[in-house]
Amino acid sequence: MKKRIGILTSGGDCAGLNAVISSVVQAASQKGWEVLGIHNGTDGITETPHSYEELTVHNFSDSPWPRLSGSYLGSLNKGVKMESLEAMSKKFAQGIKDLKLDAVVVVGGDGSMNIVSNYCKGLDVQVIGIPKTIDNDTPVTEFSVGFQTAVQVCTKAVDDLFLTARSHNRAIIMEVMGRDAGHLAMHSALAGAADVCLVPEIPYTIDGIINKLKAVKASGRNNAIIVVSEGIKTENGEHMSNKKNLVGEAVYGGISQYLTDEISSRYNEFQIRSTTLGHIQRSGTPVAFDRLLAYVYGAKAVELLEKGVNRHMVIWKAGHVESASFDDIVKEGTTKLNTHSDYVKAAQALGMYIGECK
Ligand code: F6P
């Protein structure tokens, strides 16, 4: 049966979103289905006039967009004050009716899946999710679109910082995103052969960092790289900032300056400098793996829609693409870095200081 699908991107953007959109457009058009690209997350459906455009292979997939980062459709990140769930669900239901949608594909993290799945409860519309986030913390799936490109951006930054650190006999602290999960920090620290990596999942001490810097010095090397997750706390267990976004979630940033001050006040054999990479981590040319994931996930989403599956998210599990119900995704909660993973073990085996890991 011919379907009319709406596709939207929700939450912080990342590389690979446009390839996901293109994949859904291509797979759907093979079946003779229509695809509406919804602008600015759910806003394009809930706000009036509704904001959307028809996407075809010709006007979208054949354009340069699938090769680029950002979201062609625009996205909606937390920090936007929303009305009550009841009021938003009502608007969403009206939008689905006005746009005559049979299905919605949500490209987002677990938060977005949860929100849209709640809006759709009781509606005669299918919903399929596709996971994306540079944090790689979407539950159940091993990979979310955008993570590998962010790792690439951060690894390149480690390489670049190494060169300037080497020129000036410095230790440079690099703060990366990831919220409360250390995946991005650990993967890029390992790929970039950093000396120290601090993640929210493992407590650390300033003395532990200093001991590592001393060991680096003693080995005859005059530079060091320290990668830190934005979500780590101070040595006393406090978050640096108490800033909150409009939906009450903590806004991170600033821990690298704290570490710079603390280390410099106790140890002066290296000059310490810090860099916060910021939103550059969400951009960059999507690497091949993110584009592969995007195409595989998009095709799977269309297959699930054809089979009549509802309220499921596509997932990557042990080399296979499967799906899991929204209920299971939401129940699971965000995925933290496994402190017994092979990445962590390798970091330890290489002598990286990763905190007081048991
Ligand atoms: O969740 C993705 C993410 O990039 C986090 O790593 C980061 O903390 C946050 O979004 C930043 O959000 P904003 O775009 O609101 O600054």
Residues whose N, C-alpha, C, O or C-beta is under 5 A from the ligand:
A	BS01	F6P	G12 N77 K78 D135 M177 G178 R179
